[in-house]
Amino acid sequence: MLGHDPDAPSLDVKHLNRHPKADYRMRVGAYRVLFNREDTIRIIEIVRVAHRKEAYQ
């Protein structure tokens, strides 16, 4: 679903301001998916998938 509509409100995607490698995060239960996206060519790069306590370290 992230690939079809990354702005869907049901995905719980937020823009990250100060993360050195990822621009966005998606919440999936207790886990976070950190990713970058390029809308003009429709690419989503997954940077990290980790438990919420470890995702931003």
Beta strands, then each sheet from edge to edge (+ up, - down):
strand 1: 13-15
strand 2: 24-28
strand 3: 31-38
strand 4: 43-51
sheet 1: 1+ 2- 3+ 4-
end
